[in-house]
């Protein structure tokens, strides 16, 4: 058996790989290119937008940025929410201008529109538009004093135009469909769980406690991969090829459910291993359990479509059965810690069965 890497080093290396992959992934670079193109188009066409003054053309690229999300559905949703938040903020800003038009000092107007904008920004139904309410209100109050109506209309219309350009470019140029990326991330999670099981096998054999750092890393990567799978599902919405890839989404969902159970049981397995007896009397059982954990790690690591998957899972079940048979009977009516560990391992093996 190859020596397992130190858990802390493995966690740091995995974190570095994840950060690099997220920043320089093809999908992220493609999104950056589309955002750049859409911003340029919006900037060029903004002077021709009806009802808007061309001096406010810089709001069009900003509209692109607020709408440029990895999926078409998220782009459209965020864009609409941003425009809605802007409209609310503009209304608050106009009310603030009315207040300072009298004897009230401008500083009072600033305080009022910011307070009201931040308070209304707490409404969750506004979504990402919440972040723009106070900003829009403050802009209207401070920048639109000389021409409140013209500035407000130009601000809203130009931003909305940028949103439309952003969504259109996102849809027209290689519309994102992240099902394959989600599948890759699921494979990375599968391999991470298998690595963790190999570490636990070493802990069983050596009689050393399981490392808590590796446990936290496993939970973190599960959360990250779950988010990627959900994003992949959202990417199907409004996508022209969505119907053809329905099977891939179902496959990802099935793998995520299985791996979620595998991670949960692996964490419980680690806790159970720490409670196992040590000493010469437990050496034989520890060795058998270590072999069963290694066999389970192999079953978890089996790639999709592997013709030997069923055989590898059967080998893991056989190794686990040898552990159960070797556990001495107890007369006190309590469940043996060996049996508790065997139950956790059995659930991992069951989750590792090939998807039907």
ABEGO torsion letter per residue (X at the ends): XBBBBBAAAAAAAAAAAAAAAAAABAAAAAAAAAAAAAAAAAAAAAAABBGBBAAAAAAAAAAAAAABBABAAAAAAAAAAAAAAAAAAAAAAAAAAAAAABABBAAAAAAAAAAAAAAAAABAAAEAAAAAAAAAAAAAAAAAAABAAAAAAAAAAAAAAAAAAAAAAAAABGBBBAAAAAAAAAAAAAAAAAAAAAAAAAAAAAGBBBBAAAAAAAAAAAAAAAAAAAAAAAAABGBAAAAAAAAAAAAAAAAAAAAAAAAAAAAAAAAAAAABBBEAAAAAAAAAAAAAAAAAAAAAABBBGBAAAAAAAAAAAAAAAAAAAABBBBAAGBBBAAAAAAAAAAAAAAAABBBX
